[in-house]
Amino acid sequence: MEDLVQELKDKAGLTEEQAIKTIQTIKDYITSKLPPMFSGMVDNFLGTAAAEEDHLD
Protein backbone atom coordinates (compact mmCIF):
# COMPACT_ATOMS: atom_id res chain seq x y z
CA MET A 1 0.00 0.00 0.00
CA GLU A 2 2.96 2.30 0.54
CA ASP A 3 3.44 2.48 -3.23
CA LEU A 4 -0.15 3.57 -3.75
CA VAL A 5 0.10 6.18 -1.00
CA GLN A 6 3.23 7.57 -2.64
CA GLU A 7 1.52 7.67 -6.06
CA LEU A 8 -1.36 9.66 -4.61
CA LYS A 9 1.04 12.03 -2.88
CA ASP A 10 3.10 12.55 -6.03
CA LYS A 11 0.41 12.68 -8.69
CA ALA A 12 -2.55 14.15 -6.82
CA GLY A 13 -0.64 16.31 -4.37
CA LEU A 14 -2.28 14.71 -1.35
CA THR A 15 -0.80 14.56 2.11
CA GLU A 16 -0.08 11.11 3.53
CA GLU A 17 -3.18 11.30 5.73
CA GLN A 18 -5.36 12.29 2.76
CA ALA A 19 -3.91 9.50 0.61
CA ILE A 20 -4.56 6.87 3.29
CA LYS A 21 -8.12 8.08 3.84
CA THR A 22 -8.69 8.07 0.07
CA ILE A 23 -7.53 4.47 -0.21
CA GLN A 24 -9.73 3.46 2.75
CA THR A 25 -12.75 5.17 1.17
CA ILE A 26 -12.16 3.44 -2.16
CA LYS A 27 -11.66 0.09 -0.42
CA ASP A 28 -14.91 0.52 1.52
CA TYR A 29 -16.78 1.48 -1.63
CA ILE A 30 -15.46 -1.46 -3.64
CA THR A 31 -16.15 -3.99 -0.89
CA SER A 32 -19.70 -2.65 -0.48
CA LYS A 33 -20.38 -3.40 -4.17
CA LEU A 34 -18.91 -6.92 -4.20
CA PRO A 35 -20.06 -10.14 -2.58
CA PRO A 36 -18.48 -10.62 0.87
CA MET A 37 -16.30 -13.47 -0.38
CA PHE A 38 -14.24 -10.94 -2.38
CA SER A 39 -13.44 -8.59 0.51
CA GLY A 40 -10.22 -10.46 1.35
CA MET A 41 -9.07 -10.10 -2.24
CA VAL A 42 -9.67 -6.35 -2.14
CA ASP A 43 -7.80 -6.11 1.18
CA ASN A 44 -4.85 -7.97 -0.28
CA PHE A 45 -4.81 -5.86 -3.42
CA LEU A 46 -5.05 -2.47 -1.73
CA GLY A 47 -3.27 -3.36 1.47
CA THR A 48 -4.65 -2.80 4.91
CA ALA A 49 -5.36 0.91 5.03
CA ALA A 50 -7.03 0.55 8.42
CA ALA A 51 -3.73 -0.33 10.04
CA GLU A 52 -2.09 2.74 8.48
CA GLU A 53 -5.03 4.92 9.47
CA ASP A 54 -4.75 3.86 13.13
CA HIS A 55 -1.30 5.40 13.46
CA LEU A 56 -2.61 8.78 12.30
CA ASP A 57 -5.02 9.15 15.24
Secondary structure, 3 states (H helix, E strand, C coil): CHHHHHHHHHHHCCCHHHHHHHHHHHHHHHHHHCCHHHHHHHHHHHCCHHHHHHCCC
